[in-house]
Amino acid sequence: MNTQQPFGEIIASSLTSWTIQSWLLDDYPPFGAIIEIIYQENKHFGVICDIKTGPKDASRTPFAFGKTIQELKQEQPHIFQLLQTTIMAIPLSYSDNKNLIYQIPKHPAPIHAFAQLCTLQELRIFFSNAHWIITFFNLAQQNALFDELLIAVLHNAHSCQALDKETLQEIIDIFCLLTQDDYRKLKIFLQRIEAFIY
């Protein structure tokens, strides 16, 4: 996926979540990716917390054909035009053209604003400060996949070398405080990230 090109646009928006429709059924950023919403001179940054593919029309439910995807694309390509991929994201920060502010934006991102992956430079700036984890914790802890999402964010950031060890340690320290020093939760979390961080 090209990080310089938008992958979709916002179809529903609030202060605490965005729904983005992907322009392509099967080409979109992964779970836990940091994305940006650009409109006019503003940028909102958020994280992908869920991805769903289903029918465009709720009354037309897909059913099993007993064939591979390749066979269906050859024999009945039209059925894929009846599907769409929707991406849920939560905002983590915004830019006022001078500074990156680690709190939810003052206004929801506008409907039809484009969404795209952040560049490596933008990711390094975003992850240079651990304060995003506070907004993340406040908004994402209602998500059933909270731990999975945080691990995916850190794994994605580490994979593209956007996260240094000092900031990672600061993230762990803040996470420890936010979980009220829940030793078991922190121990399991550290065991899971140690596989790819250290």
Stockholm file with secondary structure:
# STOCKHOLM 1.0

chainA/1-198         MNTQQPFGEIIASSLTSWTIQSWLLDDYPPFGAIIEIIYQENKHFGVICDIKTGPKDASRTPFAFGKTIQELKQEQPHIFQLLQTTIMAIPLSYSDNKNLIYQIPKHPAPIHAFAQLCTLQELRIFFSNAHWIITFFNLAQQNALFDELLIAVLHNAHSCQALDKETLQEIIDIFCLLTQDDYRKLKIFLQRIEAFIY
#=GR chainA/1-198 SS CCTTSCCEEEEEECSSCEEEEESSTTCCCCTTCEEEEEETTEEEEEEEEEEEEEESSTTSCCCCCSSCHHHHHHHCGGGGGGEEEEEEEEEEEEECSSCEECSCCSSCCCTTCEEEECCHHHHHHHTTSTTHHHHHHHHHTTSTTHHHHHHHHHHHHHHTTCCCHHHHHHHHHHHHHHTTTCHHHHHHHHHHHHHHHC
#=GC SS_cons         CCTTSCCEEEEEECSSCEEEEESSTTCCCCTTCEEEEEETTEEEEEEEEEEEEEESSTTSCCCCCSSCHHHHHHHCGGGGGGEEEEEEEEEEEEECSSCEECSCCSSCCCTTCEEEECCHHHHHHHTTSTTHHHHHHHHHTTSTTHHHHHHHHHHHHHHTTCCCHHHHHHHHHHHHHHTTTCHHHHHHHHHHHHHHHC
//
